[in-house]
Amino acid sequence: MTSEVKIVECVPNFSEGRDLEKIEKIVAPLKNQQDVKLVNYEADPDYNRLVVTVMGEPQAVKKAVLEAIVAATELIDLNHHQGEHLRMGATDVVPFIPIRNMSMAETVELAREMGQAIYERCAVPVFLYEEAASRPERKNLVTIRKGQFEGMAEKLKQDDWEPDFGKREIHATAGVTAVGARMPLIAYNIDLGTDNLDIANAIARSIRQSGGGFQYIKAGGVELKEKGIVQVTMNITDYRKNPIYRIFETVKMEAMRYGVPVLGSEIIGLAPLEALTDTAAYYLGLHDFDSSKLIETALIE
Amino acid sequence: MTSEVKIVECVPNFSEGRDLEKIEKIVAPLKNQQDVKLVNYEADPDYNRLVVTVMGEPQAVKKAVLEAIVAATELIDLNHHQGEHLRMGATDVVPFIPIRNMSMAETVELAREMGQAIYERCAVPVFLYEEAASRPERKNLVTIRKGQFEGMAEKLKQDDWEPDFGKREIHATAGVTAVGARMPLIAYNIDLGTDNLDIANAIARSIRQSGGGFQYIKAGGVELKEKGIVQVTMNITDYRKNPIYRIFETVKMEAMRYGVPVLGSEIIGLAPLEALTDTAAYYLGLHDFDSSKLIETALIE
């Protein structure tokens, strides 16, 4: 037992959401591995896409996910792939997310190691994206994926699109893969006691980065017709820099301007423990608190 | 992976805090066990006592701790034991604490199984205490332990003191053991912006059970001379029924009466995750939140 065990999450997306036999072969290397936990995998037939979540010790995760990528490279032929989700590779994207005792710098290094390994094992060219990006215009995955599988062979020959790993030549059946590093994203909604969507939109604009607000907030207004209320709906892309409580209190403060009460809020999907304990620590004015003071921490480490 | 994995904590106390060789032999059965995590063990030479914390799957924990108790029974002779801490057995107390997906009823059942097993394997009589107690006057460990090892042989012969497991006869060298079940205890202090101890005492009285306040709060006032402030210091013995935020807000409300600000608070030692996430959920008005929404939960289960 040590308090320094590093935990990374990895969420590889594969371009196969229909053939269950192939899906099982892709996830097989992620099952029953020492120091790697297969959290879940979901195949979407319409998207024709498989989203896998694993967590564990960084090198063990890298190794196991690489084997899944080798399987996907052998099994998936993008020349015969159709689905509603944009894609450019058999293994489309491989984001790494720091969960415990890991800096973003370490996560970026892991992504680079993975990019190198994918090219060496599979001869699939790799672009690095988000925090791992080698240049600013490659931060956004959308920019990298533009043109999709069908346009990639040509795109790689353009001046700006030499891959970070590999040659200017797509893998004939598996295309191109993007490997990235990013903070865990928190999908968070705040309920307003009004049915006036303009107010939710105005508050969303005031808190989001594109409106001059918080750097790591993407927000909009949305109407919940059946409840007769509106929400400020958002993604928090770095909860360490823009903590939940700060966003919540700011929305409360802005809502006051319209005489509108904040009714509550909700987290959609998963959130890192630290985001919640940090919120509790803020409201209680807790000093010297961190997640090592939680009983359950002994089970993680 | 399932979300129903049960986790219990067990904190056996052994009457040996000086002989490192014996201490290692007692904890040996708790090391490197499947589904059991030895969280820590601390020996106090003045108390002449060893406090061990383990966590894991209930039956695996019971089995491993029983082996530690067998070792302690063989190694410790209370006829030659001296120390500052009260004690009545080589294995003095064995509390079980529900951590995840476990009701108190299940924890009590585990304690009863352990009591039975201790008598069968070691011929040490067992009293059940706290939530596992077979009658109200045995809830309090202090009452059970009164008379200590030296007085136990006689105490067991009294009408009211037939053990829950075993005969009315102490183990000649290992005495008597108490096995119990209780909620995790949270040691929690709230800082007041005054040096007036009377105010801390008055607030402590107003929130604690013995003063007519909350059922699961034991509280007092204490002076922090070097900081020039006072604290309301407390144990929360059931955080599900008396959640932290409610105590904190009540103390804030009472402090207002004296024109005293609440400066912050602190958790001493460990707290269960749920106590903190529940606090965050209260302040954010989170709906549908529980710990299964934490990324790290997948690693525990």
Interface residues (C-beta under 8 A of the other chain):
Chain A: M1 I7 E9 K37 L38 V39 N40 T53 M55 G56 I99 R100 P184 D191 I244 Y245 F248 V262 L263 G264 S265 E266 I267 G269 L270 A271 P272 L273 L276 T277 T279 A280 A281 Y283 L284 G285 L286 H287 D288 F289 K293 L294 I295 E296 A298 L299 I300
Chain B: M1 I7 E9 K37 L38 V39 N40 T53 M55 G56 I99 R100 P184 D191 I244 Y245 F248 V262 L263 G264 S265 E266 I267 G269 L270 A271 P272 L273 L276 T277 T279 A280 A281 Y283 L284 G285 L286 H287 D288 F289 K293 L294 I295 E296 A298 L299 I300
